[in-house]
Amino acid sequence: HVQLVESGGGSVQVGGSLRLSCVASGDTISRYCMGWFRQIPDKEREAVAGIYSDPPDTLYVGSVQGRFTITQDSGKKRVYLQMNSLKPEDTAMYFCAAGSVPRPMGLFYWHRRDRYNSWGQGTQVTVS
């Protein structure tokens, strides 16, 4: 099992950038699919981006493709989400997650919340 803590959220103007960080403790993150999810009140938590190690794969939902970049430093047990060209609709609580989502089928269902069993407490992003 892995414990996750996010940071880097805040308030930013439309078109601005933020970089979220997630630090893991406990297990190594290289054996998991690491994901970023987001949630707004009264809505379901939705996937934003996912990343695998060895070999590397990065996955994005369409609404953030080309604007967000997920990376990880397995040695430092950190996962990052670089968010550029932010829009008001990106406003949400962002969560880091670790899940057992084996490839190759995991490439098709990495976005499912039920595949992730470790979650951070979230970091708020507000775009206005």
GITA-V590782 format. One record per residue. N is the residue number from 1. PHI is phi in radians with two decimals (none if undefined). OMEGA is omega in degrees with one decimal (none if undefined). BURIAL is b if it has 24 or more other C-alpha atoms within 12 Angstrom, else e. Layout:
<<N:PHI:OMEGA:BURIAL> <N:PHI:OMEGA:BURIAL>>
//
This chain:
<<1:none:-177.3:e> <2:-2.28:176.5:b> <3:-1.82:-172.3:b> <4:-2.23:176.8:b> <5:-2.36:179.8:b> <6:-1.66:173.3:b> <7:-2.73:174.4:b> <8:1.81:177.8:b> <9:-1.23:178.9:b> <10:2.90:178.7:b> <11:-1.84:-176.9:b> <12:-2.56:178.3:b> <13:-1.38:175.4:e> <14:-0.97:-178.0:e> <15:1.57:-178.7:e> <16:-1.42:-176.0:e> <17:-2.32:171.6:b> <18:-2.51:174.4:b> <19:-2.15:177.0:b> <20:-1.61:177.0:b> <21:-2.16:176.1:b> <22:-2.35:178.6:b> <23:-1.89:-177.2:b> <24:-1.89:172.0:b> <25:-2.37:-176.5:e> <26:1.72:-175.4:e> <27:-1.35:174.9:e> <28:-1.29:-176.6:b> <29:-1.44:-174.9:b> <30:-1.17:-179.5:b> <31:-1.54:-177.3:e> <32:-1.94:158.5:b> <33:-1.50:178.6:b> <34:-1.72:-176.7:b> <35:-2.28:167.9:b> <36:-1.98:177.4:b> <37:-2.16:174.7:b> <38:-2.50:-176.9:b> <39:-2.61:171.4:b> <40:-1.97:-176.8:e> <41:-0.95:177.5:e> <42:1.18:176.4:e> <43:-2.14:177.3:e> <44:-1.29:176.1:e> <45:-1.22:-175.9:b> <46:-2.16:178.1:b> <47:-1.25:176.8:b> <48:-2.05:-177.4:b> <49:-2.71:177.3:b> <50:-2.45:-178.6:b> <51:-2.57:173.6:b> <52:-1.98:172.2:b> <53:-1.88:163.3:b> <54:0.80:-2.3:e> <55:-1.42:-177.5:e> <56:-1.27:170.8:e> <57:-2.41:173.3:b> <58:-2.14:-175.7:b> <59:-2.33:-177.3:b> <60:-2.45:168.3:b> <61:-1.40:-172.3:b> <62:-1.05:-174.2:e> <63:-1.22:-179.2:e> <64:-2.04:179.5:b> <65:-0.93:179.6:e> <66:1.51:179.1:e> <67:-1.97:-177.9:b> <68:-1.86:176.6:b> <69:-2.36:177.4:b> <70:-1.79:177.3:b> <71:-2.43:175.4:b> <72:-2.57:174.0:b> <73:-2.11:-174.9:e> <74:-1.08:-179.4:b> <75:-1.12:179.2:e> <76:-1.66:179.5:e> <77:0.96:179.9:b> <78:-2.23:174.0:b> <79:-2.19:-176.5:b> <80:-2.14:171.6:b> <81:-2.30:175.7:b> <82:-1.50:-176.3:b> <83:-2.06:179.0:b> <84:-2.02:178.1:b> <85:0.85:-175.4:b> <86:-1.15:-178.4:b> <87:-2.11:177.6:b> <88:-0.98:-179.9:e> <89:-1.26:173.3:e> <90:-1.45:178.8:b> <91:-1.08:-177.0:b> <92:-3.11:166.1:b> <93:-1.51:-178.3:b> <94:-1.84:-176.5:b> <95:-2.13:171.0:b> <96:-1.65:-178.0:b> <97:-2.54:175.6:b> <98:-2.20:-176.7:b> <99:-2.56:174.2:b> <100:-1.62:-175.6:b> <101:-2.30:-170.8:b> <102:-1.07:172.7:e> <103:-1.44:8.2:e> <104:-1.49:-176.0:e> <105:-1.12:179.2:e> <106:-1.03:178.3:b> <107:-1.13:-179.1:e> <108:-1.75:-180.0:e> <109:-2.24:178.3:b> <110:-1.05:-173.8:b> <111:-1.43:-176.2:b> <112:-1.38:-178.2:b> <113:-1.05:-174.1:b> <114:-1.24:177.3:e> <115:-1.53:-175.4:b> <116:-1.95:-177.1:b> <117:-2.10:174.4:e> <118:-2.24:-176.4:b> <119:-2.34:170.9:b> <120:-1.48:-176.7:b> <121:-1.54:176.4:e> <122:1.72:174.8:b> <123:-2.43:-172.6:b> <124:-1.44:173.4:b> <125:-2.10:179.4:b> <126:-2.20:-178.8:b> <127:-2.06:-179.2:b> <128:-2.56:none:e>>
//
